[in-house]
Amino acid sequence: RALTTIGINLWHTSTVGDNEERLEQALEQALERSDLVITTGGLGPTDDDLTKETIARMAGKPLVQHEESLQRLEAHFAG
């Protein structure tokens, strides 16, 4: 509903387990059929969530930790 209020129509949703090959296939399909792809990880911070690593690899970009954002998140969740 929140996406619709800002003019983004939701056409497809997918759930993919922690399998790099299946995640890559699902992302390739999503990119072929969509102008915008939104991803989330699993149900909490787990070591086996491959989402961000797979996306970074597919985009040919390194993962970089943004310290200012990390500090803001830590402060938010500490309160």
C-alpha positions as CSV (number, residue, x, y, z in Angstrom):
1,R,0.0,0.0,0.0
2,A,2.8,2.4,0.8
3,L,4.3,2.0,-2.7
4,T,1.0,2.7,-4.3
5,T,0.6,5.9,-2.4
6,I,3.8,7.2,-4.1
7,G,2.8,5.9,-7.6
8,I,4.6,2.6,-7.7
9,N,2.5,-0.3,-8.8
10,L,3.4,-3.7,-7.3
11,W,3.0,-6.5,-9.9
12,H,5.2,-9.3,-8.6
13,T,6.6,-10.6,-5.3
14,S,9.0,-13.5,-4.9
15,T,10.4,-15.4,-1.9
16,V,13.7,-17.1,-2.4
17,G,15.6,-19.2,0.1
18,D,19.2,-18.8,1.0
19,N,20.5,-20.3,-2.2
20,E,22.8,-18.1,-4.3
21,E,21.9,-19.7,-7.7
22,R,18.2,-19.4,-7.1
23,L,18.5,-15.9,-5.8
24,E,20.5,-14.8,-8.8
25,Q,17.9,-16.4,-11.2
26,A,15.1,-14.6,-9.3
27,L,16.9,-11.3,-9.5
28,E,17.6,-11.7,-13.3
29,Q,13.9,-12.4,-13.9
30,A,12.9,-9.4,-11.8
31,L,15.3,-7.1,-13.6
32,E,14.0,-8.3,-17.0
33,R,10.4,-7.5,-16.2
34,S,10.6,-4.5,-13.9
35,D,11.8,-0.9,-13.8
36,L,12.3,-1.2,-10.0
37,V,13.4,-4.1,-7.9
38,I,13.1,-3.9,-4.1
39,T,14.9,-6.6,-2.0
40,T,15.0,-7.4,1.7
41,G,17.0,-10.0,3.6
42,G,15.5,-12.7,5.8
43,L,13.8,-12.5,9.1
44,G,16.7,-11.0,11.0
45,P,20.4,-10.7,10.8
46,T,21.6,-14.2,9.9
47,D,25.0,-15.3,8.6
48,D,23.4,-17.3,5.8
49,D,21.6,-14.3,4.1
50,L,23.2,-14.0,0.7
51,T,21.0,-11.1,-0.6
52,K,23.4,-8.2,-0.4
53,E,26.5,-10.2,-1.5
54,T,24.7,-11.6,-4.5
55,I,23.3,-8.2,-5.6
56,A,26.8,-6.6,-5.2
57,R,28.4,-9.4,-7.3
58,M,25.8,-9.2,-10.0
59,A,26.2,-5.4,-10.2
60,G,30.0,-5.7,-10.2
61,K,30.2,-3.4,-7.1
62,P,32.0,-4.0,-3.8
63,L,30.1,-3.9,-0.5
64,V,31.1,-0.8,1.5
65,Q,30.1,0.0,5.1
66,H,28.9,3.5,5.4
67,E,30.0,4.5,8.9
68,E,27.6,7.5,9.3
69,S,24.6,5.3,8.5
70,L,25.8,2.6,10.8
71,Q,26.0,5.0,13.7
72,R,22.5,6.4,13.0
73,L,21.1,2.8,12.9
74,E,22.9,1.9,16.1
75,A,21.6,5.0,17.9
76,H,18.1,4.4,16.6
77,F,17.9,0.8,17.9
78,A,19.7,1.6,21.1
79,G,16.8,4.0,22.1
